[in-house]
């Protein structure tokens, strides 16, 4: 479907879809139009949420690029720009403030994980949902953090212990997972199990202080 054939409501829905999961929020009429145009799919299980297809994601990127170009040409004063759209899911890699509503965050994480599973099904060549997809391979830290939080592990904050996901030195296809404050071997062993169940290849590495850290990379079939 070309952008010329999109109604304004459909354009807004595609552009406003969740960057990580592709979740689309719009009226039923708009969602049906996106499904008919091959830009979204309806999840078969309740609550039947809708997610962008690969074509929908490509269109979203194009719409956002066009909007960014227009914004760059507008030469707006810094303080006059509209704030980022609320409701967009962001993975917690560790170090962020605790969310004000833990129950709402749990719902967001569950929805994001369901969307990621659907993205795997749609974009992996064999429709496999047990191995990371292309999006995860290019967003390693966010993908690993989502798997950990969806698996029931807490991200570290200034006040509480938890996991922290950071780039792995000299290993661009892997991320490092620590537990802060450490050493916390039992928690990292649990984190390794969660990641392996989510399709990640995990190795354990000792620290000089007797602690341990993990390296996680996407498992391949």
N, C-alpha and C positions, 0 to 999 in steps of 0.2 A: 504494500500500500504506500503510495507516494504521500509526501507531506501536503501536497496540494489537495488531496482527497480527504484529509483529516479535518474533522470539525474542531473548533477551538477547544471544546471540552475534552476531546480525545487527545489533542496535543498536550493539554495541561496534565491529563492523567498519565501519559507516557513520560513526560518530562519530570513529573513529580514522583515517579515510582522509586521505591527503595533502591539505593545504589548497590547494596550488598546482596539482597535477596530477589530483587525484581518485583516485590509485592506492589500491586496497583490498588489504589483506593479511589473509587469513583462510584457513580450511580450504576444501577444494574443495566440501564440502557447503554451507557457509555461502555461498560465492561463487555456487554454483548457485541457491540460494534468492534471493539478491539479483538475479540475472539474471532469474529467473522473475517476480519482483515488479516488474521494470522499474526497479530502482534502480542497476543496474550493467550494464556490457557487457563482453564478453570480446574482447580485441584479437585480430584474425584471424591475426596473424603471431606466430611463436615469439618470446619464451617465453609468449605468450598471457596476458599480465597482464590484470587486471580494473580498470575505471575507473568511477567514479560517473557516472550519467547526470544531466541537469539535475534530474530529480526526486530523485535520490539526493543531489545537492548541496543542494537545498532542505531535504531531511530532515536532512542533516548539520548545516546551520545551525540548524535548529530544536532538534535534540538538544543542541547545544552551548549554545544560548541557555538552554534549560531547566536544563542543568547549571550554567551560570554563575549563574542566578537562585537555584538551590538553594545554591550555594556562598556567595553573598552573604548569604543568610538564616541561614547556619550560624554566622556570626560566629566563624570559626576564628582562632586566633593565627597571625600571619604565618609563623612557622617551621614550622607543622604541616601546611602544604599540600603535597600530593604534587608532585614535580617534573614538568615537561612531559614528555609521552610521547616517548621517543627514536625516531629513525628518520624524523622528519618533515622533508621536504626544505625547505631555505631557500635562496633565491637569494642570491648574493654580489654586492653592488652596489659593492664596493670598500672597503678599510679593515678588513675582518675578518681575524682571524688565519688563517694558512694551515692547511688541514685536516691532521691528523696522518697520514692515509692517502690519498695522492694517487690511487692506483688505485681505492680505494673511492669517492672523490669523483667520479671520472670515470664510474663506473658509475651513481652516483646522478643525475648530470647527464644522462647518456644516457637513463635511464629517465624522468626528468622531462620531457625534450624530447619523447620519444615520447608521453607522456601528454598533453602540451599539444597536440600534433598531433591526437590523438584527440579532445580537447576541442573543438578548432576544427571538426573534422568533424561532431561531434554538435550544436554550438550555433550555428555560422554558418548563416544561412538557406539557402544553396545548398550546404552541406556542404563549402565551400572550406577547404583546409588551408594556402593560401599567403597568407592575410591574417589579422591578429590577430582574436581573438574578444572577446566582451564582457568576459570575466574580465581579459584583458590590458589592455583600455581603462580598467579601473578599478584596475589594479595595474601602472602603467606602468614604474616602476623595476625591479620584480621581473621583469617580462616581458622587458624589454630586457636586463637582466643575464643572465637565463637564455639568451637567444638568443646573446649574446656568448660566454658560457662554453661553451655547446654547440657554438659555431663554432670553438672551439679557442683563444680569447683568454683570458689570465689576468686575474683581478681584482687590483687593487693591494693590497698588504699593507704593513706598516711596513718590511719588509726588501726587497721586490721591487717592480718597476714593473708597471703594468697599468692596466686601465680603471677608471674610477670613474663611477657613474651617480647623478645627483642631480636633484631637481626643477628645472625650467626657470623662471627668474624671469619672471613676467607671462605665462606660457604654460602654463595648466593641462593642456592636452592633449599636452604634449611633455615630454621629459626631456633633460637635458644629459649628454653623454658626454665625459669628459676622459681623457687618458692621463697618469698620474702616475708619476715626475716628467716634466714636459714641458719644452720642446716635443718632440713625437714625431709628426711628420707622417705618416711611413710607417705607423706602427701605427694611427693614426686612419683613414687611408685604408682600411686592411684592415678595421677595425671597421665602417666605413660599408658596405663590400661585404657583410660578414656580415649586417648588419641589413637591408639592402635585399633580400638573398636570403631572409630570414626574414619578409618582408612589411611592413617598416617604411619609412616615408618619412624620408629623411635629408638634412639640409642642413649645409654646412660654414661655419664662421664664424671669422674671424681674431681673434687676440688681439694686444694692443699689443706684447707681447714677441716677436712673430714666430711664436708658436705658433698652435694652432687648437683648436677644440672643435666637437662635433657637436650638433645638435638632432635628436631622433628622435621621430616620432609615428606612430600606427597608419595604415597605408595603407588607403584605402577603394576599393572597386571602382567 
